[in-house]
Amino acid sequence: MGFVRNDEIHRQELEDFRRMLLASAGAYKVNAHEHRGEEGTRAGKAKIGTAQDDEEEKLVCVTSGVSFLGLALVNKLLSRGYSVRVIVDSEGDVEKVEEMRRNNSNIWPVTAKLSEVESLEAAMEGCRGVFHTSGFVDPAGLTGYSKAMAGIEVKASENVMEACARTPSVKGCVLTSSLLACVWQGGSNADPSPIVDHDSWSDEAFCLDRKLWYAWGKLKAEKAAWRVAEEKGLRLSTICPALVTGPEFYRRNPTATLAYLKGAYEMYGSGLLATVDVTRLAEAHVVVFEAMSKASFGRYICFDSVVGGEAEAENLAAETGMPLNRITGDGSSSFSTRFELSDGRLSGLMSRTSCYSESQE
């Protein structure tokens, strides 16, 4: 955004994206219709406007829909029969969504800026639900996640919630937070609970003092979302995932991966370093959204497994290219408290949901 990129780099990015689409092609229904600019978008909207009520209930909006998680979520929604508007703010991202339309005509790019509430309102008009996946990248192309990026994420969260609340058709929103918004309970919390679950919150001052910007940003963005939702009467659910993994996850999602793993050895030593596969996380988003229509909403922790031994730590180090001691520490530190992660609320919900059971067959 705002940076001139070499044409060759742009072509390579598009080729990489096509390969990612091929890798997840099974989630799509093949459709011969291709995107034809504004005319195609208008036709799509006209079709939605004349559809039956149950079809209208299947129109949703996704922010950051071409990110690592966003792509998996869009795939899952399409496979479940949803029509999806993907909010984009660059020509490059429009091209990526058009590539997706080659396989499924039930997806449209819509241009809006997360910094402008009015443009978000226009993008959400007619949608029944919104998924805010918070897929931010470093605009300078550097590794890591800065305090400035955290501030951008907080403001975007507020704007998305405000736009949802202003849009009459939107019945609920699912926001992607992070497990890091739950696990950093140092500082003022001298006697934290040994169980970390959906009621746990990280200590904001501790994250700020330790320069844990990713944790701090996710924590503040989630709190901002809950504040706006409560003020405006918006139905909101938040999902707090562990480190998001999957095929080539580090290459496809380097900024968030590196940022998540800051302080990894402390999480590892305390039993709090966990991972979740991107496909299961996408499934969790759909399950939580569909449960909201039955008045089941709130906060959910999502993880598959805890990195609890050296073998798992070695695998993670190999996948990310990080030195092992960045994950396990150098052995000089000991951790008196071991915590236990609990995703009981989400696991119970998913076990009761038919779409999750069917996906496991």
Disulfide bonds with the S-S distance in Angstrom:
none
